[in-house]
Protein backbone atom coordinates (compact mmCIF):
# COMPACT_ATOMS: atom_id res chain seq x y z
CA UNK A 1 0.00 0.00 0.00
CA UNK A 2 1.17 3.50 -0.86
CA UNK A 3 1.14 6.89 0.86
CA UNK A 4 1.78 10.25 -0.82
CA UNK A 5 3.50 13.01 1.16
CA UNK A 6 3.89 16.67 0.19
CA UNK A 7 6.57 19.03 1.53
CA UNK A 8 6.18 22.29 3.40
CA UNK A 9 8.13 25.49 3.81
CA UNK A 10 11.89 24.99 3.77
CA UNK A 11 11.93 22.64 0.79
CA UNK A 12 11.96 25.40 -1.82
CA UNK A 13 14.87 26.10 -4.16
CA UNK A 14 15.31 28.29 -7.21
CA UNK A 15 14.36 26.49 -10.41
CA UNK A 16 12.25 23.76 -8.81
CA UNK A 17 9.98 22.00 -11.34
CA UNK A 18 11.46 23.94 -14.29
CA UNK A 19 11.99 20.73 -16.27
CA UNK A 20 8.35 19.76 -15.74
CA UNK A 21 7.25 23.24 -16.82
CA UNK A 22 9.29 23.02 -20.02
CA UNK A 23 8.00 19.56 -20.96
CA UNK A 24 4.36 19.32 -19.83
CA UNK A 25 1.51 21.64 -20.83
CA UNK A 26 -0.46 20.75 -17.71
CA UNK A 27 2.32 22.30 -15.63
CA UNK A 28 2.29 25.48 -17.70
CA UNK A 29 -1.49 25.60 -17.24
CA UNK A 30 -1.14 25.18 -13.48
CA UNK A 31 1.43 27.96 -13.17
CA UNK A 32 -0.79 30.20 -15.28
CA UNK A 33 -3.78 29.39 -13.06
CA UNK A 34 -1.82 30.22 -9.89
CA UNK A 35 -0.81 33.55 -11.40
CA UNK A 36 -4.35 34.31 -12.55
CA UNK A 37 -5.99 33.52 -9.21
CA UNK A 38 -3.30 35.00 -6.94
CA UNK A 39 -2.19 37.91 -9.14
CA UNK A 40 1.40 36.94 -8.28
CA UNK A 41 4.07 36.31 -10.93
CA UNK A 42 4.89 32.87 -9.59
CA UNK A 43 7.05 31.80 -12.56
CA UNK A 44 9.58 34.57 -11.97
CA UNK A 45 9.68 33.80 -8.25
CA UNK A 46 10.10 30.03 -8.71
CA UNK A 47 12.45 30.00 -11.68
CA UNK A 48 14.45 33.21 -11.20
CA UNK A 49 13.79 34.20 -7.56
CA UNK A 50 13.00 37.66 -8.82
CA UNK A 51 13.59 40.29 -6.11
CA UNK A 52 14.60 37.50 -3.68
CA UNK A 53 10.97 36.65 -2.98
CA UNK A 54 11.15 32.84 -2.90
CA UNK A 55 12.04 32.67 0.81
CA UNK A 56 9.42 35.21 1.92
CA UNK A 57 6.56 33.28 3.51
CA UNK A 58 3.71 34.96 1.63
CA UNK A 59 5.29 33.80 -1.65
CA UNK A 60 7.01 30.60 -0.52
CA UNK A 61 3.80 28.76 0.28
CA UNK A 62 2.21 29.35 -3.13
CA UNK A 63 5.50 28.53 -4.87
CA UNK A 64 5.85 25.16 -3.17
CA UNK A 65 2.18 24.32 -3.66
CA UNK A 66 2.38 25.23 -7.35
CA UNK A 67 5.43 23.03 -7.80
CA UNK A 68 4.10 20.07 -5.83
CA UNK A 69 0.60 19.96 -7.32
CA UNK A 70 2.06 20.37 -10.83
CA UNK A 71 4.29 17.33 -10.34
CA UNK A 72 1.36 15.38 -8.91
CA UNK A 73 -0.74 16.20 -11.98
CA UNK A 74 2.02 14.95 -14.27
CA UNK A 75 2.28 11.74 -12.24
CA UNK A 76 -1.49 11.34 -12.47
CA UNK A 77 -1.32 11.65 -16.26
CA UNK A 78 1.70 9.39 -16.73
CA UNK A 79 0.80 6.60 -14.30
CA UNK A 80 -2.43 4.74 -13.59
CA UNK A 81 -2.78 5.74 -9.95
CA UNK A 82 -5.19 2.90 -9.28
CA UNK A 83 -2.20 0.56 -9.65
CA UNK A 84 -0.40 2.34 -6.83
CA UNK A 85 -3.04 1.43 -4.24
CA UNK A 86 -2.82 4.86 -2.59
CA UNK A 87 -4.41 4.67 0.85
CA UNK A 88 -3.27 7.90 2.53
CA UNK A 89 -2.06 11.41 1.75
CA UNK A 90 -0.48 13.90 4.11
CA UNK A 91 1.70 16.97 3.97
CA UNK A 92 3.87 18.98 6.32
CA UNK A 93 2.15 22.23 7.33
CA UNK A 94 1.30 23.94 4.01
CA UNK A 95 1.83 20.53 2.39
CA UNK A 96 -1.41 19.42 4.03
CA UNK A 97 -3.22 21.83 1.71
CA UNK A 98 -1.48 20.18 -1.26
CA UNK A 99 -2.60 16.77 0.00
CA UNK A 100 -6.19 17.99 0.28
CA UNK A 101 -6.06 19.26 -3.29
CA UNK A 102 -4.47 16.07 -4.63
CA UNK A 103 -7.18 14.02 -2.88
CA UNK A 104 -9.95 16.17 -4.42
CA UNK A 105 -11.15 17.52 -1.08
CA UNK A 106 -10.17 21.02 -2.15
CA UNK A 107 -10.13 22.56 -5.62
CA UNK A 108 -6.89 24.01 -6.99
CA UNK A 109 -8.49 27.44 -7.29
CA UNK A 110 -9.69 27.42 -3.67
CA UNK A 111 -6.32 26.18 -2.44
CA UNK A 112 -4.55 29.02 -4.25
CA UNK A 113 -6.86 31.54 -2.60
CA UNK A 114 -6.38 30.01 0.84
CA UNK A 115 -2.60 29.73 0.61
CA UNK A 116 -2.26 33.32 -0.55
CA UNK A 117 -4.20 34.43 2.51
CA UNK A 118 -2.42 31.96 4.80
CA UNK A 119 1.00 33.10 3.63
CA UNK A 120 0.14 36.75 4.17
CA UNK A 121 -1.35 36.13 7.62
CA UNK A 122 1.62 34.05 8.78
CA UNK A 123 4.11 36.49 7.26
CA UNK A 124 2.51 39.41 9.10
CA UNK A 125 1.68 37.64 12.38
CA UNK A 126 4.38 39.56 14.23
CA UNK A 127 6.81 42.36 13.52
CA UNK A 128 9.95 41.41 11.59
CA UNK A 129 12.50 39.99 14.02
CA UNK A 130 10.04 39.87 16.92
CA UNK A 131 9.47 36.11 16.85
CA UNK A 132 10.85 33.07 15.07
CA UNK A 133 11.70 29.37 15.11
CA UNK A 134 14.73 27.21 15.81
CA UNK A 135 15.61 23.59 15.05
CA UNK A 136 17.00 21.52 17.89
CA UNK A 137 19.12 18.60 16.69
CA UNK A 138 19.83 15.56 18.84
CA UNK A 139 16.86 15.54 21.21
CA UNK A 140 13.40 13.98 20.89
CA UNK A 141 10.13 15.73 21.63
CA UNK A 142 9.75 14.40 25.19
CA UNK A 143 13.24 15.60 26.09
CA UNK A 144 12.64 19.05 24.61
CA UNK A 145 9.33 19.40 26.45
CA UNK A 146 10.95 18.34 29.73
CA UNK A 147 13.72 20.92 29.28
CA UNK A 148 11.16 23.63 28.49
CA UNK A 149 9.11 22.76 31.59
CA UNK A 150 11.99 22.37 34.05
CA UNK A 151 13.66 25.62 32.94
CA UNK A 152 10.48 27.67 32.52
CA UNK A 153 11.38 28.47 28.93
CA UNK A 154 8.80 30.68 27.21
CA UNK A 155 8.82 28.77 23.93
CA UNK A 156 6.74 25.97 22.37
CA UNK A 157 7.31 22.83 20.32
CA UNK A 158 6.16 23.71 16.80
CA UNK A 159 7.19 20.68 14.75
CA UNK A 160 7.81 17.18 16.08
CA UNK A 161 9.74 16.28 12.94
CA UNK A 162 11.76 13.23 13.99
CA UNK A 163 13.33 11.67 17.09
CA UNK A 164 16.42 13.77 16.36
CA UNK A 165 14.89 17.04 15.12
CA UNK A 166 12.42 19.22 16.97
CA UNK A 167 11.48 22.75 15.92
CA UNK A 168 10.51 25.28 18.59
CA UNK A 169 8.76 28.64 18.25
CA UNK A 170 8.63 31.78 20.35
CA UNK A 171 9.67 35.38 20.77
CA UNK A 172 13.18 35.96 19.45
CA UNK A 173 14.63 36.95 22.83
CA UNK A 174 13.19 33.80 24.42
CA UNK A 175 14.51 31.61 21.61
CA UNK A 176 18.02 33.05 21.85
CA UNK A 177 18.15 32.71 25.63
CA UNK A 178 17.05 29.06 25.39
CA UNK A 179 19.94 28.00 23.14
CA UNK A 180 22.46 27.64 25.96
CA UNK A 181 19.96 25.62 28.03
CA UNK A 182 19.36 23.10 25.24
CA UNK A 183 23.07 22.69 24.47
CA UNK A 184 23.84 22.16 28.16
CA UNK A 185 21.11 19.49 28.24
CA UNK A 186 22.40 17.40 25.35
CA UNK A 187 21.30 19.09 22.14
CA UNK A 188 23.90 18.65 19.40
CA UNK A 189 22.86 21.80 17.58
CA UNK A 190 20.50 24.75 17.95
CA UNK A 191 19.82 26.38 14.58
CA UNK A 192 17.76 29.57 14.21
CA UNK A 193 15.53 29.24 11.13
CA UNK A 194 15.11 31.89 8.45
CA UNK A 195 11.38 32.45 8.91
CA UNK A 196 9.35 35.60 9.51
CA UNK A 197 7.48 34.53 12.66
CA UNK A 198 6.84 31.82 15.25
CA UNK A 199 4.70 29.43 13.20
CA UNK A 200 2.66 26.70 14.90
CA UNK A 201 2.60 28.50 18.23
CA UNK A 202 0.27 30.72 20.26
CA UNK A 203 1.77 33.72 18.47
CA UNK A 204 -0.27 32.52 15.47
CA UNK A 205 -3.61 32.59 17.32
CA UNK A 206 -4.76 35.91 15.90
CA UNK A 207 -3.73 34.92 12.39
CA UNK A 208 -5.38 31.53 12.85
CA UNK A 209 -8.64 33.16 13.92
CA UNK A 210 -8.64 35.28 10.76
CA UNK A 211 -7.76 32.24 8.64
CA UNK A 212 -10.68 30.33 10.15
CA UNK A 213 -13.19 32.76 8.64
CA UNK A 214 -11.70 32.23 5.18
CA UNK A 215 -11.63 28.45 5.59
CA UNK A 216 -15.31 28.46 6.55
CA UNK A 217 -16.17 30.18 3.26
CA UNK A 218 -14.64 27.35 1.20
CA UNK A 219 -16.36 24.12 0.21
CA UNK A 220 -14.45 21.03 1.33
CA UNK A 221 -15.46 17.64 -0.05
CA UNK A 222 -14.82 14.19 1.35
CA UNK A 223 -11.40 13.25 -0.06
CA UNK A 224 -10.96 10.25 -2.33
CA UNK A 225 -8.01 9.14 -0.19
CA UNK A 226 -7.75 9.31 3.61
CA UNK A 227 -5.96 12.40 4.93
CA UNK A 228 -3.74 12.32 8.01
CA UNK A 229 -4.04 15.62 9.86
CA UNK A 230 -1.02 17.56 11.15
CA UNK A 231 -3.13 18.67 14.12
CA UNK A 232 -4.57 15.32 15.23
CA UNK A 233 -2.19 12.80 13.61
CA UNK A 234 -5.33 10.81 12.80
CA UNK A 235 -6.69 9.71 9.44
CA UNK A 236 -10.11 10.67 8.11
CA UNK A 237 -12.20 10.94 4.97
CA UNK A 238 -14.74 13.25 6.58
CA UNK A 239 -14.62 16.80 5.22
CA UNK A 240 -16.02 18.29 8.44
CA UNK A 241 -13.28 16.68 10.50
CA UNK A 242 -10.69 17.85 7.98
CA UNK A 243 -11.92 21.43 8.23
CA UNK A 244 -12.05 21.33 12.03
CA UNK A 245 -8.43 20.16 12.21
CA UNK A 246 -7.26 22.60 9.56
CA UNK A 247 -8.71 25.56 11.47
CA UNK A 248 -6.41 24.66 14.38
CA UNK A 249 -3.31 23.82 12.39
CA UNK A 250 -1.64 27.22 12.33
CA UNK A 251 -1.21 27.69 16.10
CA UNK A 252 -0.56 24.05 17.03
CA UNK A 253 2.36 21.72 16.52
CA UNK A 254 2.84 19.57 13.44
CA UNK A 255 2.66 16.00 14.77
CA UNK A 256 4.83 14.50 12.06
CA UNK A 257 6.34 11.69 14.15
CA UNK A 258 2.89 10.55 15.33
CA UNK A 259 1.58 10.70 11.76
CA UNK A 260 4.36 8.45 10.46
CA UNK A 261 3.98 6.04 13.37
CA UNK A 262 0.29 5.80 12.42
CA UNK A 263 1.28 4.78 8.89
CA UNK A 264 3.59 2.18 10.38
CA UNK A 265 0.78 0.74 12.54
CA UNK A 266 -1.51 0.67 9.51
CA UNK A 267 1.08 -1.47 7.67
CA UNK A 268 1.78 1.04 4.90
CA UNK A 269 4.99 0.08 3.11
CA UNK A 270 5.63 2.59 0.30
CA UNK A 271 5.93 6.37 0.56
CA UNK A 272 6.17 8.71 -2.42
CA UNK A 273 7.36 12.26 -1.70
CA UNK A 274 6.05 14.61 -4.39
CA UNK A 275 7.47 18.11 -4.67
CA UNK A 276 10.74 19.98 -4.22
CA UNK A 277 13.58 18.32 -2.34
CA UNK A 278 13.72 15.21 -0.17
CA UNK A 279 13.30 16.74 3.28
CA UNK A 280 10.33 14.62 4.33
CA UNK A 281 11.91 11.34 3.22
CA UNK A 282 14.94 12.18 5.34
CA UNK A 283 12.78 12.86 8.39
CA UNK A 284 10.68 9.73 7.90
CA UNK A 285 13.77 7.51 7.64
CA UNK A 286 14.77 8.74 11.11
CA UNK A 287 11.34 7.80 12.46
CA UNK A 288 10.90 4.34 10.93
CA UNK A 289 12.66 1.81 8.73
CA UNK A 290 9.38 0.23 7.63
CA UNK A 291 9.02 2.04 4.30
CA UNK A 292 10.34 1.96 0.76
CA UNK A 293 10.80 5.52 -0.51
CA UNK A 294 10.32 7.17 -3.87
CA UNK A 295 10.96 10.86 -4.55
CA UNK A 296 9.56 12.74 -7.52
CA UNK A 297 11.34 16.07 -7.63
CA UNK A 298 12.31 16.23 -11.34
CA UNK A 299 11.73 14.38 -14.61
CA UNK A 300 14.65 12.03 -13.97
CA UNK A 301 12.94 10.98 -10.74
CA UNK A 302 9.66 10.49 -12.58
CA UNK A 303 11.21 8.26 -15.24
CA UNK A 304 13.01 6.23 -12.58
CA UNK A 305 9.80 5.84 -10.65
CA UNK A 306 7.87 4.65 -13.71
CA UNK A 307 10.62 2.13 -14.52
CA UNK A 308 10.84 0.77 -10.96
CA UNK A 309 7.20 0.82 -9.98
C-alpha positions as CSV (number, residue, x, y, z in Angstrom):
1,X,0.0,0.0,0.0
2,X,1.2,3.5,-0.9
3,X,1.1,6.9,0.9
4,X,1.8,10.2,-0.8
5,X,3.5,13.0,1.2
6,X,3.9,16.7,0.2
7,X,6.6,19.0,1.5
8,X,6.2,22.3,3.4
9,X,8.1,25.5,3.8
10,X,11.9,25.0,3.8
11,X,11.9,22.6,0.8
12,X,12.0,25.4,-1.8
13,X,14.9,26.1,-4.2
14,X,15.3,28.3,-7.2
15,X,14.4,26.5,-10.4
16,X,12.3,23.8,-8.8
17,X,10.0,22.0,-11.3
18,X,11.5,23.9,-14.3
19,X,12.0,20.7,-16.3
20,X,8.3,19.8,-15.7
21,X,7.3,23.2,-16.8
22,X,9.3,23.0,-20.0
23,X,8.0,19.6,-21.0
24,X,4.4,19.3,-19.8
25,X,1.5,21.6,-20.8
26,X,-0.5,20.7,-17.7
27,X,2.3,22.3,-15.6
28,X,2.3,25.5,-17.7
29,X,-1.5,25.6,-17.2
30,X,-1.1,25.2,-13.5
31,X,1.4,28.0,-13.2
32,X,-0.8,30.2,-15.3
33,X,-3.8,29.4,-13.1
34,X,-1.8,30.2,-9.9
35,X,-0.8,33.5,-11.4
36,X,-4.4,34.3,-12.6
37,X,-6.0,33.5,-9.2
38,X,-3.3,35.0,-6.9
39,X,-2.2,37.9,-9.1
40,X,1.4,36.9,-8.3
41,X,4.1,36.3,-10.9
42,X,4.9,32.9,-9.6
43,X,7.1,31.8,-12.6
44,X,9.6,34.6,-12.0
45,X,9.7,33.8,-8.2
46,X,10.1,30.0,-8.7
47,X,12.5,30.0,-11.7
48,X,14.5,33.2,-11.2
49,X,13.8,34.2,-7.6
50,X,13.0,37.7,-8.8
51,X,13.6,40.3,-6.1
52,X,14.6,37.5,-3.7
53,X,11.0,36.6,-3.0
54,X,11.2,32.8,-2.9
55,X,12.0,32.7,0.8
56,X,9.4,35.2,1.9
57,X,6.6,33.3,3.5
58,X,3.7,35.0,1.6
59,X,5.3,33.8,-1.7
60,X,7.0,30.6,-0.5
61,X,3.8,28.8,0.3
62,X,2.2,29.4,-3.1
63,X,5.5,28.5,-4.9
64,X,5.9,25.2,-3.2
65,X,2.2,24.3,-3.7
66,X,2.4,25.2,-7.3
67,X,5.4,23.0,-7.8
68,X,4.1,20.1,-5.8
69,X,0.6,20.0,-7.3
70,X,2.1,20.4,-10.8
71,X,4.3,17.3,-10.3
72,X,1.4,15.4,-8.9
73,X,-0.7,16.2,-12.0
74,X,2.0,15.0,-14.3
75,X,2.3,11.7,-12.2
76,X,-1.5,11.3,-12.5
77,X,-1.3,11.7,-16.3
78,X,1.7,9.4,-16.7
79,X,0.8,6.6,-14.3
80,X,-2.4,4.7,-13.6
81,X,-2.8,5.7,-9.9
82,X,-5.2,2.9,-9.3
83,X,-2.2,0.6,-9.7
84,X,-0.4,2.3,-6.8
85,X,-3.0,1.4,-4.2
86,X,-2.8,4.9,-2.6
87,X,-4.4,4.7,0.8
88,X,-3.3,7.9,2.5
89,X,-2.1,11.4,1.8
90,X,-0.5,13.9,4.1
91,X,1.7,17.0,4.0
92,X,3.9,19.0,6.3
93,X,2.2,22.2,7.3
94,X,1.3,23.9,4.0
95,X,1.8,20.5,2.4
96,X,-1.4,19.4,4.0
97,X,-3.2,21.8,1.7
98,X,-1.5,20.2,-1.3
99,X,-2.6,16.8,0.0
100,X,-6.2,18.0,0.3
101,X,-6.1,19.3,-3.3
102,X,-4.5,16.1,-4.6
103,X,-7.2,14.0,-2.9
104,X,-9.9,16.2,-4.4
105,X,-11.2,17.5,-1.1
106,X,-10.2,21.0,-2.2
107,X,-10.1,22.6,-5.6
108,X,-6.9,24.0,-7.0
109,X,-8.5,27.4,-7.3
110,X,-9.7,27.4,-3.7
111,X,-6.3,26.2,-2.4
112,X,-4.6,29.0,-4.3
113,X,-6.9,31.5,-2.6
114,X,-6.4,30.0,0.8
115,X,-2.6,29.7,0.6
116,X,-2.3,33.3,-0.6
117,X,-4.2,34.4,2.5
118,X,-2.4,32.0,4.8
119,X,1.0,33.1,3.6
120,X,0.1,36.7,4.2
121,X,-1.3,36.1,7.6
122,X,1.6,34.1,8.8
123,X,4.1,36.5,7.3
124,X,2.5,39.4,9.1
125,X,1.7,37.6,12.4
126,X,4.4,39.6,14.2
127,X,6.8,42.4,13.5
128,X,9.9,41.4,11.6
129,X,12.5,40.0,14.0
130,X,10.0,39.9,16.9
131,X,9.5,36.1,16.9
132,X,10.8,33.1,15.1
133,X,11.7,29.4,15.1
134,X,14.7,27.2,15.8
135,X,15.6,23.6,15.0
136,X,17.0,21.5,17.9
137,X,19.1,18.6,16.7
138,X,19.8,15.6,18.8
139,X,16.9,15.5,21.2
140,X,13.4,14.0,20.9
141,X,10.1,15.7,21.6
142,X,9.7,14.4,25.2
143,X,13.2,15.6,26.1
144,X,12.6,19.0,24.6
145,X,9.3,19.4,26.4
146,X,10.9,18.3,29.7
147,X,13.7,20.9,29.3
148,X,11.2,23.6,28.5
149,X,9.1,22.8,31.6
150,X,12.0,22.4,34.0
151,X,13.7,25.6,32.9
152,X,10.5,27.7,32.5
153,X,11.4,28.5,28.9
154,X,8.8,30.7,27.2
155,X,8.8,28.8,23.9
156,X,6.7,26.0,22.4
157,X,7.3,22.8,20.3
158,X,6.2,23.7,16.8
159,X,7.2,20.7,14.7
160,X,7.8,17.2,16.1
161,X,9.7,16.3,12.9
162,X,11.8,13.2,14.0
163,X,13.3,11.7,17.1
164,X,16.4,13.8,16.4
165,X,14.9,17.0,15.1
166,X,12.4,19.2,17.0
167,X,11.5,22.8,15.9
168,X,10.5,25.3,18.6
169,X,8.8,28.6,18.2
170,X,8.6,31.8,20.4
171,X,9.7,35.4,20.8
172,X,13.2,36.0,19.4
173,X,14.6,36.9,22.8
174,X,13.2,33.8,24.4
175,X,14.5,31.6,21.6
176,X,18.0,33.1,21.9
177,X,18.2,32.7,25.6
178,X,17.0,29.1,25.4
179,X,19.9,28.0,23.1
180,X,22.5,27.6,26.0
181,X,20.0,25.6,28.0
182,X,19.4,23.1,25.2
183,X,23.1,22.7,24.5
184,X,23.8,22.2,28.2
185,X,21.1,19.5,28.2
186,X,22.4,17.4,25.4
187,X,21.3,19.1,22.1
188,X,23.9,18.6,19.4
189,X,22.9,21.8,17.6
190,X,20.5,24.7,17.9
191,X,19.8,26.4,14.6
192,X,17.8,29.6,14.2
193,X,15.5,29.2,11.1
194,X,15.1,31.9,8.5
195,X,11.4,32.5,8.9
196,X,9.4,35.6,9.5
197,X,7.5,34.5,12.7
198,X,6.8,31.8,15.3
199,X,4.7,29.4,13.2
200,X,2.7,26.7,14.9
201,X,2.6,28.5,18.2
202,X,0.3,30.7,20.3
203,X,1.8,33.7,18.5
204,X,-0.3,32.5,15.5
205,X,-3.6,32.6,17.3
206,X,-4.8,35.9,15.9
207,X,-3.7,34.9,12.4
208,X,-5.4,31.5,12.9
209,X,-8.6,33.2,13.9
210,X,-8.6,35.3,10.8
211,X,-7.8,32.2,8.6
212,X,-10.7,30.3,10.1
213,X,-13.2,32.8,8.6
214,X,-11.7,32.2,5.2
215,X,-11.6,28.5,5.6
216,X,-15.3,28.5,6.5
217,X,-16.2,30.2,3.3
218,X,-14.6,27.3,1.2
219,X,-16.4,24.1,0.2
220,X,-14.4,21.0,1.3
221,X,-15.5,17.6,-0.1
222,X,-14.8,14.2,1.4
223,X,-11.4,13.2,-0.1
224,X,-11.0,10.3,-2.3
225,X,-8.0,9.1,-0.2
226,X,-7.7,9.3,3.6
227,X,-6.0,12.4,4.9
228,X,-3.7,12.3,8.0
229,X,-4.0,15.6,9.9
230,X,-1.0,17.6,11.2
231,X,-3.1,18.7,14.1
232,X,-4.6,15.3,15.2
233,X,-2.2,12.8,13.6
234,X,-5.3,10.8,12.8
235,X,-6.7,9.7,9.4
236,X,-10.1,10.7,8.1
237,X,-12.2,10.9,5.0
238,X,-14.7,13.2,6.6
239,X,-14.6,16.8,5.2
240,X,-16.0,18.3,8.4
241,X,-13.3,16.7,10.5
242,X,-10.7,17.8,8.0
243,X,-11.9,21.4,8.2
244,X,-12.0,21.3,12.0
245,X,-8.4,20.2,12.2
246,X,-7.3,22.6,9.6
247,X,-8.7,25.6,11.5
248,X,-6.4,24.7,14.4
249,X,-3.3,23.8,12.4
250,X,-1.6,27.2,12.3
251,X,-1.2,27.7,16.1
252,X,-0.6,24.0,17.0
253,X,2.4,21.7,16.5
254,X,2.8,19.6,13.4
255,X,2.7,16.0,14.8
256,X,4.8,14.5,12.1
257,X,6.3,11.7,14.2
258,X,2.9,10.6,15.3
259,X,1.6,10.7,11.8
260,X,4.4,8.5,10.5
261,X,4.0,6.0,13.4
262,X,0.3,5.8,12.4
263,X,1.3,4.8,8.9
264,X,3.6,2.2,10.4
265,X,0.8,0.7,12.5
266,X,-1.5,0.7,9.5
267,X,1.1,-1.5,7.7
268,X,1.8,1.0,4.9
269,X,5.0,0.1,3.1
270,X,5.6,2.6,0.3
271,X,5.9,6.4,0.6
272,X,6.2,8.7,-2.4
273,X,7.4,12.3,-1.7
274,X,6.0,14.6,-4.4
275,X,7.5,18.1,-4.7
276,X,10.7,20.0,-4.2
277,X,13.6,18.3,-2.3
278,X,13.7,15.2,-0.2
279,X,13.3,16.7,3.3
280,X,10.3,14.6,4.3
281,X,11.9,11.3,3.2
282,X,14.9,12.2,5.3
283,X,12.8,12.9,8.4
284,X,10.7,9.7,7.9
285,X,13.8,7.5,7.6
286,X,14.8,8.7,11.1
287,X,11.3,7.8,12.5
288,X,10.9,4.3,10.9
289,X,12.7,1.8,8.7
290,X,9.4,0.2,7.6
291,X,9.0,2.0,4.3
292,X,10.3,2.0,0.8
293,X,10.8,5.5,-0.5
294,X,10.3,7.2,-3.9
295,X,11.0,10.9,-4.6
296,X,9.6,12.7,-7.5
297,X,11.3,16.1,-7.6
298,X,12.3,16.2,-11.3
299,X,11.7,14.4,-14.6
300,X,14.7,12.0,-14.0
301,X,12.9,11.0,-10.7
302,X,9.7,10.5,-12.6
303,X,11.2,8.3,-15.2
304,X,13.0,6.2,-12.6
305,X,9.8,5.8,-10.7
306,X,7.9,4.7,-13.7
307,X,10.6,2.1,-14.5
308,X,10.8,0.8,-11.0
309,X,7.2,0.8,-10.0
